[in-house]
Amino acid sequence: MDNSNFTIENIPVEAYDYVVNGKSAIEWIMERYAITTHKDSSITNDPNCWAVKHNNPRYILDLLLSVIYLSMETVEIVNKLPKLIF
């Protein structure tokens, strides 16, 4: 399975409001699960290889969809919380 065959569209902007350590959870997942090549060693890290090896080629796609859902649910819950006054 090649991730370039997939496009996730219409992600609500609010989903990016769920931020952990200064970055949205969606951006964090996309960054961490990108194919990268170490410049000094030329070793390529391809998370897709792990997914295929473990017979779960949809792993990264399903993970990202779950994070999008989790982000939306979390933002909705947080927005319903009462405002704190110090």
PDB file of N, CA, C and O in Angstrom, chain B, residues numbered from 101:
ATOM      1  N   MET B 101       0.854  -1.173   0.000  1.00  0.00           N
ATOM      2  CA  MET B 101       0.000   0.000   0.000  1.00  0.00           C
ATOM      3  C   MET B 101       0.895   1.228   0.000  1.00  0.00           C
ATOM      4  O   MET B 101       1.812   1.337   0.814  1.00  0.00           O
ATOM      5  N   ASP B 102       0.635   2.124  -0.886  1.00  0.00           N
ATOM      6  CA  ASP B 102       1.425   3.341  -1.017  1.00  0.00           C
ATOM      7  C   ASP B 102       0.581   4.513  -0.533  1.00  0.00           C
ATOM      8  O   ASP B 102      -0.495   4.771  -1.073  1.00  0.00           O
ATOM      9  N   ASN B 103       1.065   5.223   0.484  1.00  0.00           N
ATOM     10  CA  ASN B 103       0.294   6.320   1.058  1.00  0.00           C
ATOM     11  C   ASN B 103       0.041   7.452   0.079  1.00  0.00           C
ATOM     12  O   ASN B 103      -0.850   8.271   0.302  1.00  0.00           O
ATOM     13  N   SER B 104       0.813   7.514  -1.006  1.00  0.00           N
ATOM     14  CA  SER B 104       0.589   8.586  -1.972  1.00  0.00           C
ATOM     15  C   SER B 104      -0.728   8.387  -2.720  1.00  0.00           C
ATOM     16  O   SER B 104      -1.167   9.278  -3.448  1.00  0.00           O
ATOM     17  N   ASN B 105      -1.354   7.236  -2.548  1.00  0.00           N
ATOM     18  CA  ASN B 105      -2.638   6.971  -3.184  1.00  0.00           C
ATOM     19  C   ASN B 105      -3.816   7.503  -2.381  1.00  0.00           C
ATOM     20  O   ASN B 105      -4.957   7.431  -2.838  1.00  0.00           O
ATOM     21  N   PHE B 106      -3.560   8.029  -1.207  1.00  0.00           N
ATOM     22  CA  PHE B 106      -4.630   8.477  -0.322  1.00  0.00           C
ATOM     23  C   PHE B 106      -4.581   9.982  -0.119  1.00  0.00           C
ATOM     24  O   PHE B 106      -3.512  10.586  -0.022  1.00  0.00           O
ATOM     25  N   THR B 107      -5.759  10.562  -0.060  1.00  0.00           N
ATOM     26  CA  THR B 107      -5.887  11.965   0.290  1.00  0.00           C
ATOM     27  C   THR B 107      -6.988  12.069   1.330  1.00  0.00           C
ATOM     28  O   THR B 107      -8.105  11.600   1.112  1.00  0.00           O
ATOM     29  N   ILE B 108      -6.675  12.675   2.442  1.00  0.00           N
ATOM     30  CA  ILE B 108      -7.693  12.925   3.465  1.00  0.00           C
ATOM     31  C   ILE B 108      -8.105  14.375   3.297  1.00  0.00           C
ATOM     32  O   ILE B 108      -7.285  15.285   3.415  1.00  0.00           O
ATOM     33  N   GLU B 109      -9.373  14.577   3.023  1.00  0.00           N
ATOM     34  CA  GLU B 109      -9.880  15.920   2.761  1.00  0.00           C
ATOM     35  C   GLU B 109     -10.883  16.335   3.828  1.00  0.00           C
ATOM     36  O   GLU B 109     -11.396  15.519   4.594  1.00  0.00           O
ATOM     37  N   ASN B 110     -11.137  17.630   3.844  1.00  0.00           N
ATOM     38  CA  ASN B 110     -12.172  18.212   4.711  1.00  0.00           C
ATOM     39  C   ASN B 110     -11.930  17.954   6.193  1.00  0.00           C
ATOM     40  O   ASN B 110     -12.874  17.739   6.954  1.00  0.00           O
ATOM     41  N   ILE B 111     -10.672  17.975   6.599  1.00  0.00           N
ATOM     42  CA  ILE B 111     -10.375  17.887   8.027  1.00  0.00           C
ATOM     43  C   ILE B 111     -10.805  19.211   8.641  1.00  0.00           C
ATOM     44  O   ILE B 111     -10.319  20.264   8.229  1.00  0.00           O
ATOM     45  N   PRO B 112     -11.699  19.181   9.610  1.00  0.00           N
ATOM     46  CA  PRO B 112     -12.143  20.436  10.216  1.00  0.00           C
ATOM     47  C   PRO B 112     -10.967  21.201  10.816  1.00  0.00           C
ATOM     48  O   PRO B 112     -10.097  20.611  11.457  1.00  0.00           O
ATOM     49  N   VAL B 113     -10.947  22.493  10.610  1.00  0.00           N
ATOM     50  CA  VAL B 113      -9.870  23.339  11.119  1.00  0.00           C
ATOM     51  C   VAL B 113      -9.757  23.195  12.630  1.00  0.00           C
ATOM     52  O   VAL B 113      -8.658  23.262  13.180  1.00  0.00           O
ATOM     53  N   GLU B 114     -10.883  22.998  13.302  1.00  0.00           N
ATOM     54  CA  GLU B 114     -10.885  22.862  14.760  1.00  0.00           C
ATOM     55  C   GLU B 114     -10.047  21.674  15.224  1.00  0.00           C
ATOM     56  O   GLU B 114      -9.534  21.681  16.343  1.00  0.00           O
ATOM     57  N   ALA B 115      -9.904  20.659  14.383  1.00  0.00           N
ATOM     58  CA  ALA B 115      -9.122  19.480  14.773  1.00  0.00           C
ATOM     59  C   ALA B 115      -7.669  19.859  15.040  1.00  0.00           C
ATOM     60  O   ALA B 115      -6.989  19.199  15.826  1.00  0.00           O
ATOM     61  N   TYR B 116      -7.198  20.907  14.397  1.00  0.00           N
ATOM     62  CA  TYR B 116      -5.823  21.364  14.602  1.00  0.00           C
ATOM     63  C   TYR B 116      -5.673  22.153  15.902  1.00  0.00           C
ATOM     64  O   TYR B 116      -4.558  22.511  16.281  1.00  0.00           O
ATOM     65  N   ASP B 117      -6.787  22.427  16.591  1.00  0.00           N
ATOM     66  CA  ASP B 117      -6.726  23.144  17.858  1.00  0.00           C
ATOM     67  C   ASP B 117      -6.285  22.247  19.008  1.00  0.00           C
ATOM     68  O   ASP B 117      -5.934  22.748  20.077  1.00  0.00           O
ATOM     69  N   TYR B 118      -6.298  20.937  18.811  1.00  0.00           N
ATOM     70  CA  TYR B 118      -5.818  20.023  19.852  1.00  0.00           C
ATOM     71  C   TYR B 118      -4.295  19.994  19.758  1.00  0.00           C
ATOM     72  O   TYR B 118      -3.722  19.337  18.888  1.00  0.00           O
ATOM     73  N   VAL B 119      -3.660  20.716  20.665  1.00  0.00           N
ATOM     74  CA  VAL B 119      -2.211  20.920  20.618  1.00  0.00           C
ATOM     75  C   VAL B 119      -1.555  20.243  21.805  1.00  0.00           C
ATOM     76  O   VAL B 119      -2.012  20.366  22.942  1.00  0.00           O
ATOM     77  N   VAL B 120      -0.481  19.528  21.526  1.00  0.00           N
ATOM     78  CA  VAL B 120       0.318  18.879  22.560  1.00  0.00           C
ATOM     79  C   VAL B 120       1.758  19.317  22.343  1.00  0.00           C
ATOM     80  O   VAL B 120       2.304  19.153  21.251  1.00  0.00           O
ATOM     81  N   ASN B 121       2.369  19.870  23.369  1.00  0.00           N
ATOM     82  CA  ASN B 121       3.758  20.343  23.280  1.00  0.00           C
ATOM     83  C   ASN B 121       3.975  21.306  22.119  1.00  0.00           C
ATOM     84  O   ASN B 121       5.001  21.250  21.441  1.00  0.00           O
ATOM     85  N   GLY B 122       3.014  22.181  21.896  1.00  0.00           N
ATOM     86  CA  GLY B 122       3.182  23.239  20.908  1.00  0.00           C
ATOM     87  C   GLY B 122       2.873  22.865  19.469  1.00  0.00           C
ATOM     88  O   GLY B 122       3.095  23.672  18.567  1.00  0.00           O
ATOM     89  N   LYS B 123       2.372  21.671  19.232  1.00  0.00           N
ATOM     90  CA  LYS B 123       2.080  21.241  17.866  1.00  0.00           C
ATOM     91  C   LYS B 123       0.769  20.467  17.863  1.00  0.00           C
ATOM     92  O   LYS B 123       0.478  19.723  18.800  1.00  0.00           O
ATOM     93  N   SER B 124      -0.016  20.643  16.813  1.00  0.00           N
ATOM     94  CA  SER B 124      -1.272  19.890  16.764  1.00  0.00           C
ATOM     95  C   SER B 124      -0.945  18.402  16.662  1.00  0.00           C
ATOM     96  O   SER B 124       0.061  18.013  16.069  1.00  0.00           O
ATOM     97  N   ALA B 125      -1.804  17.585  17.245  1.00  0.00           N
ATOM     98  CA  ALA B 125      -1.590  16.135  17.219  1.00  0.00           C
ATOM     99  C   ALA B 125      -1.550  15.622  15.783  1.00  0.00           C
ATOM    100  O   ALA B 125      -0.808  14.688  15.480  1.00  0.00           O
ATOM    101  N   ILE B 126      -2.335  16.221  14.908  1.00  0.00           N
ATOM    102  CA  ILE B 126      -2.362  15.809  13.498  1.00  0.00           C
ATOM    103  C   ILE B 126      -1.004  16.082  12.850  1.00  0.00           C
ATOM    104  O   ILE B 126      -0.452  15.219  12.167  1.00  0.00           O
ATOM    105  N   GLU B 127      -0.477  17.267  13.064  1.00  0.00           N
ATOM    106  CA  GLU B 127       0.832  17.605  12.497  1.00  0.00           C
ATOM    107  C   GLU B 127       1.929  16.715  13.075  1.00  0.00           C
ATOM    108  O   GLU B 127       2.846  16.314  12.359  1.00  0.00           O
ATOM    109  N   TRP B 128       1.837  16.410  14.352  1.00  0.00           N
ATOM    110  CA  TRP B 128       2.839  15.562  14.996  1.00  0.00           C
ATOM    111  C   TRP B 128       2.870  14.187  14.349  1.00  0.00           C
ATOM    112  O   TRP B 128       3.942  13.673  14.032  1.00  0.00           O
ATOM    113  N   ILE B 129       1.694  13.585  14.150  1.00  0.00           N
ATOM    114  CA  ILE B 129       1.618  12.257  13.521  1.00  0.00           C
ATOM    115  C   ILE B 129       2.169  12.304  12.104  1.00  0.00           C
ATOM    116  O   ILE B 129       2.948  11.435  11.714  1.00  0.00           O
ATOM    117  N   MET B 130       1.776  13.301  11.334  1.00  0.00           N
ATOM    118  CA  MET B 130       2.247  13.391   9.950  1.00  0.00           C
ATOM    119  C   MET B 130       3.770  13.547   9.904  1.00  0.00           C
ATOM    120  O   MET B 130       4.435  12.975   9.040  1.00  0.00           O
ATOM    121  N   GLU B 131       4.306  14.315  10.829  1.00  0.00           N
ATOM    122  CA  GLU B 131       5.750  14.517  10.888  1.00  0.00           C
ATOM    123  C   GLU B 131       6.477  13.237  11.276  1.00  0.00           C
ATOM    124  O   GLU B 131       7.467  12.866  10.644  1.00  0.00           O
ATOM    125  N   ARG B 132       5.994  12.565  12.306  1.00  0.00           N
ATOM    126  CA  ARG B 132       6.665  11.371  12.826  1.00  0.00           C
ATOM    127  C   ARG B 132       6.558  10.178  11.876  1.00  0.00           C
ATOM    128  O   ARG B 132       7.444   9.324  11.854  1.00  0.00           O
ATOM    129  N   TYR B 133       5.496  10.116  11.104  1.00  0.00           N
ATOM    130  CA  TYR B 133       5.294   8.965  10.227  1.00  0.00           C
ATOM    131  C   TYR B 133       5.636   9.264   8.773  1.00  0.00           C
ATOM    132  O   TYR B 133       5.215   8.540   7.871  1.00  0.00           O
ATOM    133  N   ALA B 134       6.390  10.318   8.548  1.00  0.00           N
ATOM    134  CA  ALA B 134       6.860  10.634   7.197  1.00  0.00           C
ATOM    135  C   ALA B 134       8.074   9.753   6.881  1.00  0.00           C
ATOM    136  O   ALA B 134       8.818   9.359   7.779  1.00  0.00           O
ATOM    137  N   ILE B 135       8.258   9.460   5.623  1.00  0.00           N
ATOM    138  CA  ILE B 135       9.447   8.731   5.187  1.00  0.00           C
ATOM    139  C   ILE B 135      10.617   9.713   5.220  1.00  0.00           C
ATOM    140  O   ILE B 135      10.562  10.781   4.610  1.00  0.00           O
ATOM    141  N   THR B 136      11.672   9.338   5.938  1.00  0.00           N
ATOM    142  CA  THR B 136      12.834  10.213   6.064  1.00  0.00           C
ATOM    143  C   THR B 136      14.108   9.431   5.766  1.00  0.00           C
ATOM    144  O   THR B 136      14.160   8.211   5.923  1.00  0.00           O
ATOM    145  N   THR B 137      15.127  10.155   5.337  1.00  0.00           N
ATOM    146  CA  THR B 137      16.443   9.567   5.116  1.00  0.00           C
ATOM    147  C   THR B 137      17.462  10.373   5.908  1.00  0.00           C
ATOM    148  O   THR B 137      17.580  11.588   5.744  1.00  0.00           O
ATOM    149  N   HIS B 138      18.187   9.686   6.758  1.00  0.00           N
ATOM    150  CA  HIS B 138      19.227  10.323   7.566  1.00  0.00           C
ATOM    151  C   HIS B 138      20.337  10.795   6.643  1.00  0.00           C
ATOM    152  O   HIS B 138      20.869  10.010   5.857  1.00  0.00           O
ATOM    153  N   LYS B 139      20.691  12.072   6.733  1.00  0.00           N
ATOM    154  CA  LYS B 139      21.622  12.639   5.755  1.00  0.00           C
ATOM    155  C   LYS B 139      23.034  12.071   5.865  1.00  0.00           C
ATOM    156  O   LYS B 139      23.720  11.947   4.851  1.00  0.00           O
ATOM    157  N   ASP B 140      23.484  11.726   7.065  1.00  0.00           N
ATOM    158  CA  ASP B 140      24.849  11.215   7.212  1.00  0.00           C
ATOM    159  C   ASP B 140      24.974   9.731   6.846  1.00  0.00           C
ATOM    160  O   ASP B 140      25.929   9.329   6.181  1.00  0.00           O
ATOM    161  N   SER B 141      24.009   8.927   7.282  1.00  0.00           N
ATOM    162  CA  SER B 141      24.103   7.484   7.051  1.00  0.00           C
ATOM    163  C   SER B 141      23.352   7.021   5.802  1.00  0.00           C
ATOM    164  O   SER B 141      23.562   5.904   5.329  1.00  0.00           O
ATOM    165  N   SER B 142      22.488   7.867   5.275  1.00  0.00           N
ATOM    166  CA  SER B 142      21.627   7.521   4.134  1.00  0.00           C
ATOM    167  C   SER B 142      20.642   6.395   4.449  1.00  0.00           C
ATOM    168  O   SER B 142      20.090   5.773   3.541  1.00  0.00           O
ATOM    169  N   ILE B 143      20.426   6.136   5.741  1.00  0.00           N
ATOM    170  CA  ILE B 143      19.446   5.122   6.141  1.00  0.00           C
ATOM    171  C   ILE B 143      18.060   5.735   6.041  1.00  0.00           C
ATOM    172  O   ILE B 143      17.803   6.819   6.565  1.00  0.00           O
ATOM    173  N   THR B 144      17.167   5.020   5.355  1.00  0.00           N
ATOM    174  CA  THR B 144      15.801   5.496   5.176  1.00  0.00           C
ATOM    175  C   THR B 144      14.898   4.862   6.227  1.00  0.00           C
ATOM    176  O   THR B 144      14.918   3.648   6.431  1.00  0.00           O
ATOM    177  N   ASN B 145      14.116   5.691   6.882  1.00  0.00           N
ATOM    178  CA  ASN B 145      13.113   5.230   7.828  1.00  0.00           C
ATOM    179  C   ASN B 145      11.759   5.338   7.132  1.00  0.00           C
ATOM    180  O   ASN B 145      11.267   6.437   6.875  1.00  0.00           O
ATOM    181  N   ASP B 146      11.175   4.203   6.837  1.00  0.00           N
ATOM    182  CA  ASP B 146       9.885   4.159   6.153  1.00  0.00           C
ATOM    183  C   ASP B 146       8.882   3.415   7.027  1.00  0.00           C
ATOM    184  O   ASP B 146       8.886   2.184   7.061  1.00  0.00           O
ATOM    185  N   PRO B 147       8.025   4.145   7.731  1.00  0.00           N
ATOM    186  CA  PRO B 147       7.042   3.499   8.606  1.00  0.00           C
ATOM    187  C   PRO B 147       6.118   2.537   7.858  1.00  0.00           C
ATOM    188  O   PRO B 147       5.547   1.629   8.462  1.00  0.00           O
ATOM    189  N   ASN B 148       5.974   2.730   6.568  1.00  0.00           N
ATOM    190  CA  ASN B 148       5.138   1.822   5.787  1.00  0.00           C
ATOM    191  C   ASN B 148       5.704   0.409   5.783  1.00  0.00           C
ATOM    192  O   ASN B 148       4.948  -0.561   5.737  1.00  0.00           O
ATOM    193  N   CYS B 149       7.018   0.285   5.830  1.00  0.00           N
ATOM    194  CA  CYS B 149       7.643  -1.045   5.855  1.00  0.00           C
ATOM    195  C   CYS B 149       7.225  -1.803   7.110  1.00  0.00           C
ATOM    196  O   CYS B 149       6.915  -2.993   7.050  1.00  0.00           O
ATOM    197  N   TRP B 150       7.218  -1.103   8.253  1.00  0.00           N
ATOM    198  CA  TRP B 150       6.792  -1.739   9.500  1.00  0.00           C
ATOM    199  C   TRP B 150       5.346  -2.201   9.373  1.00  0.00           C
ATOM    200  O   TRP B 150       5.007  -3.319   9.763  1.00  0.00           O
ATOM    201  N   ALA B 151       4.499  -1.339   8.828  1.00  0.00           N
ATOM    202  CA  ALA B 151       3.075  -1.662   8.707  1.00  0.00           C
ATOM    203  C   ALA B 151       2.860  -2.885   7.821  1.00  0.00           C
ATOM    204  O   ALA B 151       2.050  -3.753   8.148  1.00  0.00           O
ATOM    205  N   VAL B 152       3.573  -2.957   6.712  1.00  0.00           N
ATOM    206  CA  VAL B 152       3.435  -4.105   5.805  1.00  0.00           C
ATOM    207  C   VAL B 152       3.990  -5.358   6.465  1.00  0.00           C
ATOM    208  O   VAL B 152       3.383  -6.426   6.383  1.00  0.00           O
ATOM    209  N   LYS B 153       5.141  -5.233   7.119  1.00  0.00           N
ATOM    210  CA  LYS B 153       5.770  -6.380   7.788  1.00  0.00           C
ATOM    211  C   LYS B 153       4.842  -6.982   8.842  1.00  0.00           C
ATOM    212  O   LYS B 153       4.844  -8.193   9.060  1.00  0.00           O
ATOM    213  N   HIS B 154       4.057  -6.137   9.488  1.00  0.00           N
ATOM    214  CA  HIS B 154       3.137  -6.600  10.530  1.00  0.00           C
ATOM    215  C   HIS B 154       1.724  -6.832   9.983  1.00  0.00           C
ATOM    216  O   HIS B 154       0.746  -6.888  10.728  1.00  0.00           O
ATOM    217  N   ASN B 155       1.656  -6.964   8.668  1.00  0.00           N
ATOM    218  CA  ASN B 155       0.403  -7.307   7.986  1.00  0.00           C
ATOM    219  C   ASN B 155      -0.723  -6.318   8.285  1.00  0.00           C
ATOM    220  O   ASN B 155      -1.883  -6.705   8.421  1.00  0.00           O
ATOM    221  N   ASN B 156      -0.371  -5.053   8.385  1.00  0.00           N
ATOM    222  CA  ASN B 156      -1.370  -4.028   8.633  1.00  0.00           C
ATOM    223  C   ASN B 156      -1.019  -2.796   7.794  1.00  0.00           C
ATOM    224  O   ASN B 156      -0.617  -1.772   8.345  1.00  0.00           O
ATOM    225  N   PRO B 157      -1.167  -2.885   6.467  1.00  0.00           N
ATOM    226  CA  PRO B 157      -0.747  -1.786   5.601  1.00  0.00           C
ATOM    227  C   PRO B 157      -1.535  -0.495   5.818  1.00  0.00           C
ATOM    228  O   PRO B 157      -1.089   0.569   5.389  1.00  0.00           O
ATOM    229  N   ARG B 158      -2.689  -0.563   6.470  1.00  0.00           N
ATOM    230  CA  ARG B 158      -3.494   0.639   6.740  1.00  0.00           C
ATOM    231  C   ARG B 158      -3.148   1.291   8.072  1.00  0.00           C
ATOM    232  O   ARG B 158      -3.792   2.262   8.467  1.00  0.00           O
ATOM    233  N   TYR B 159      -2.153   0.779   8.761  1.00  0.00           N
ATOM    234  CA  TYR B 159      -1.838   1.247  10.117  1.00  0.00           C
ATOM    235  C   TYR B 159      -1.726   2.768  10.200  1.00  0.00           C
ATOM    236  O   TYR B 159      -2.386   3.381  11.039  1.00  0.00           O
ATOM    237  N   ILE B 160      -0.918   3.382   9.365  1.00  0.00           N
ATOM    238  CA  ILE B 160      -0.685   4.817   9.464  1.00  0.00           C
ATOM    239  C   ILE B 160      -1.946   5.597   9.096  1.00  0.00           C
ATOM    240  O   ILE B 160      -2.276   6.588   9.748  1.00  0.00           O
ATOM    241  N   LEU B 161      -2.642   5.160   8.067  1.00  0.00           N
ATOM    242  CA  LEU B 161      -3.895   5.818   7.684  1.00  0.00           C
ATOM    243  C   LEU B 161      -4.906   5.738   8.823  1.00  0.00           C
ATOM    244  O   LEU B 161      -5.516   6.742   9.188  1.00  0.00           O
ATOM    245  N   ASP B 162      -5.082   4.542   9.381  1.00  0.00           N
ATOM    246  CA  ASP B 162      -6.032   4.383  10.487  1.00  0.00           C
ATOM    247  C   ASP B 162      -5.614   5.190  11.712  1.00  0.00           C
ATOM    248  O   ASP B 162      -6.457   5.756  12.407  1.00  0.00           O
ATOM    249  N   LEU B 163      -4.312   5.239  11.972  1.00  0.00           N
ATOM    250  CA  LEU B 163      -3.809   6.040  13.094  1.00  0.00           C
ATOM    251  C   LEU B 163      -4.141   7.510  12.892  1.00  0.00           C
ATOM    252  O   LEU B 163      -4.627   8.170  13.811  1.00  0.00           O
ATOM    253  N   LEU B 164      -3.885   8.023  11.706  1.00  0.00           N
ATOM    254  CA  LEU B 164      -4.167   9.430  11.431  1.00  0.00           C
ATOM    255  C   LEU B 164      -5.659   9.724  11.531  1.00  0.00           C
ATOM    256  O   LEU B 164      -6.049  10.747  12.092  1.00  0.00           O
ATOM    257  N   LEU B 165      -6.493   8.845  10.995  1.00  0.00           N
ATOM    258  CA  LEU B 165      -7.944   9.046  11.104  1.00  0.00           C
ATOM    259  C   LEU B 165      -8.391   9.038  12.562  1.00  0.00           C
ATOM    260  O   LEU B 165      -9.269   9.808  12.951  1.00  0.00           O
ATOM    261  N   SER B 166      -7.790   8.173  13.360  1.00  0.00           N
ATOM    262  CA  SER B 166      -8.123   8.120  14.791  1.00  0.00           C
ATOM    263  C   SER B 166      -7.700   9.402  15.502  1.00  0.00           C
ATOM    264  O   SER B 166      -8.428   9.913  16.353  1.00  0.00           O
ATOM    265  N   VAL B 167      -6.532   9.919  15.156  1.00  0.00           N
ATOM    266  CA  VAL B 167      -6.048  11.152  15.781  1.00  0.00           C
ATOM    267  C   VAL B 167      -6.930  12.330  15.385  1.00  0.00           C
ATOM    268  O   VAL B 167      -7.192  13.209  16.205  1.00  0.00           O
ATOM    269  N   ILE B 168      -7.384  12.356  14.150  1.00  0.00           N
ATOM    270  CA  ILE B 168      -8.299  13.421  13.721  1.00  0.00           C
ATOM    271  C   ILE B 168      -9.585  13.355  14.545  1.00  0.00           C
ATOM    272  O   ILE B 168     -10.063  14.376  15.040  1.00  0.00           O
ATOM    273  N   TYR B 169     -10.141  12.155  14.690  1.00  0.00           N
ATOM    274  CA  TYR B 169     -11.369  11.977  15.474  1.00  0.00           C
ATOM    275  C   TYR B 169     -11.128  12.369  16.940  1.00  0.00           C
ATOM    276  O   TYR B 169     -11.922  13.104  17.528  1.00  0.00           O
ATOM    277  N   LEU B 170     -10.038  11.878  17.518  1.00  0.00           N
ATOM    278  CA  LEU B 170      -9.700  12.197  18.902  1.00  0.00           C
ATOM    279  C   LEU B 170      -9.537  13.701  19.086  1.00  0.00           C
ATOM    280  O   LEU B 170      -9.991  14.260  20.085  1.00  0.00           O
ATOM    281  N   SER B 171      -8.899  14.349  18.137  1.00  0.00           N
ATOM    282  CA  SER B 171      -8.696  15.796  18.215  1.00  0.00           C
ATOM    283  C   SER B 171     -10.022  16.531  18.232  1.00  0.00           C
ATOM    284  O   SER B 171     -10.224  17.438  19.040  1.00  0.00           O
ATOM    285  N   MET B 172     -10.926  16.143  17.343  1.00  0.00           N
ATOM    286  CA  MET B 172     -12.242  16.795  17.282  1.00  0.00           C
ATOM    287  C   MET B 172     -13.017  16.583  18.580  1.00  0.00           C
ATOM    288  O   MET B 172     -13.613  17.520  19.109  1.00  0.00           O
ATOM    289  N   GLU B 173     -13.008  15.369  19.085  1.00  0.00           N
ATOM    290  CA  GLU B 173     -13.732  15.071  20.320  1.00  0.00           C
ATOM    291  C   GLU B 173     -13.137  15.843  21.499  1.00  0.00           C
ATOM    292  O   GLU B 173     -13.875  16.370  22.331  1.00  0.00           O
ATOM    293  N   THR B 174     -11.816  15.910  21.571  1.00  0.00           N
ATOM    294  CA  THR B 174     -11.160  16.610  22.666  1.00  0.00           C
ATOM    295  C   THR B 174     -11.455  18.101  22.628  1.00  0.00           C
ATOM    296  O   THR B 174     -11.759  18.708  23.655  1.00  0.00           O
ATOM    297  N   VAL B 175     -11.365  18.683  21.453  1.00  0.00           N
ATOM    298  CA  VAL B 175     -11.659  20.117  21.313  1.00  0.00           C
ATOM    299  C   VAL B 175     -13.104  20.394  21.726  1.00  0.00           C
ATOM    300  O   VAL B 175     -13.378  21.386  22.401  1.00  0.00           O
ATOM    301  N   GLU B 176     -14.015  19.533  21.330  1.00  0.00           N
ATOM    302  CA  GLU B 176     -15.426  19.713  21.692  1.00  0.00           C
ATOM    303  C   GLU B 176     -15.602  19.655  23.209  1.00  0.00           C
ATOM    304  O   GLU B 176     -16.311  20.486  23.777  1.00  0.00           O
ATOM    305  N   ILE B 177     -14.971  18.695  23.868  1.00  0.00           N
ATOM    306  CA  ILE B 177     -15.075  18.567  25.321  1.00  0.00           C
ATOM    307  C   ILE B 177     -14.463  19.781  26.017  1.00  0.00           C
ATOM    308  O   ILE B 177     -15.063  20.345  26.932  1.00  0.00           O
ATOM    309  N   VAL B 178     -13.282  20.175  25.585  1.00  0.00           N
ATOM    310  CA  VAL B 178     -12.598  21.307  26.206  1.00  0.00           C
ATOM    311  C   VAL B 178     -13.416  22.581  26.046  1.00  0.00           C
ATOM    312  O   VAL B 178     -13.488  23.390  26.971  1.00  0.00           O
ATOM    313  N   ASN B 179     -14.027  22.768  24.892  1.00  0.00           N
ATOM    314  CA  ASN B 179     -14.831  23.973  24.663  1.00  0.00           C
ATOM    315  C   ASN B 179     -16.076  24.021  25.541  1.00  0.00           C
ATOM    316  O   ASN B 179     -16.631  25.096  25.770  1.00  0.00           O
ATOM    317  N   LYS B 180     -16.515  22.879  26.029  1.00  0.00           N
ATOM    318  CA  LYS B 180     -17.697  22.829  26.903  1.00  0.00           C
ATOM    319  C   LYS B 180     -17.338  23.046  28.380  1.00  0.00           C
ATOM    320  O   LYS B 180     -18.222  23.265  29.207  1.00  0.00           O
ATOM    321  N   LEU B 181     -16.060  22.986  28.703  1.00  0.00           N
ATOM    322  CA  LEU B 181     -15.660  23.170  30.085  1.00  0.00           C
ATOM    323  C   LEU B 181     -15.885  24.609  30.516  1.00  0.00           C
ATOM    324  O   LEU B 181     -15.778  25.526  29.703  1.00  0.00           O
ATOM    325  N   PRO B 182     -16.197  24.812  31.789  1.00  0.00           N
ATOM    326  CA  PRO B 182     -16.366  26.195  32.255  1.00  0.00           C
ATOM    327  C   PRO B 182     -15.015  26.923  32.235  1.00  0.00           C
ATOM    328  O   PRO B 182     -13.956  26.318  32.399  1.00  0.00           O
ATOM    329  N   LYS B 183     -15.092  28.212  32.033  1.00  0.00           N
ATOM    330  CA  LYS B 183     -13.886  29.047  31.997  1.00  0.00           C
ATOM    331  C   LYS B 183     -13.312  29.138  33.415  1.00  0.00           C
ATOM    332  O   LYS B 183     -14.049  29.290  34.390  1.00  0.00           O
ATOM    333  N   LEU B 184     -12.004  29.044  33.505  1.00  0.00           N
ATOM    334  CA  LEU B 184     -11.340  29.208  34.783  1.00  0.00           C
ATOM    335  C   LEU B 184     -11.072  30.686  35.033  1.00  0.00           C
ATOM    336  O   LEU B 184     -10.634  31.422  34.149  1.00  0.00           O
ATOM    337  N   ILE B 185     -11.345  31.088  36.251  1.00  0.00           N
ATOM    338  CA  ILE B 185     -11.061  32.462  36.650  1.00  0.00           C
ATOM    339  C   ILE B 185     -10.121  32.393  37.833  1.00  0.00           C
ATOM    340  O   ILE B 185     -10.420  31.777  38.856  1.00  0.00           O
ATOM    341  N   PHE B 186      -8.975  33.040  37.670  1.00  0.00           N
ATOM    342  CA  PHE B 186      -7.974  33.016  38.743  1.00  0.00           C
ATOM    343  C   PHE B 186      -8.081  34.274  39.574  1.00  0.00           C
ATOM    344  O   PHE B 186      -7.326  34.449  40.530  1.00  0.00           O
TER     345      PHE B 186
END
